[in-house]
Amino acid sequence: MSPDVRNSSHALLVMVHGSPRATANADMLQVLDLIRGRDVYPIVVAGFMECNEPDIPTAIAQCVADGATAVTAVPYFLHTGKHVAQDLPALLEAARNRYTHVVFRLGAYLGRSSELTDILEARIRESLEGCEQSP
């Protein structure tokens, strides 16, 4: 059963790689705005692994400063590279040690989501349909 986060001091931390390209970050920030608009989590913050601010430790500190007593951290990553396998869990472990009064949960990264597989399949169909219509 999922915890009721609407009436709590529960934060959602979306952990993102980050990009020096502003447009790449803008797309992800729009996703966060959509999540905020659903009014499920009272605190929604992005933390960047590289290239951007706030970095993940600073984003965690922001969640705690905003009153979070629980933080669900979700990696906005497609693959289980070094960041997902090692760096992000290590950052959360450091946060657990620093903020002992806060519960930290690490969600699954996006890559294995069946919904993403469905989207990939739809994109393939769309590209094939476009090829059939070309002269």
Disulfide bonds with the S-S distance in Angstrom:
none
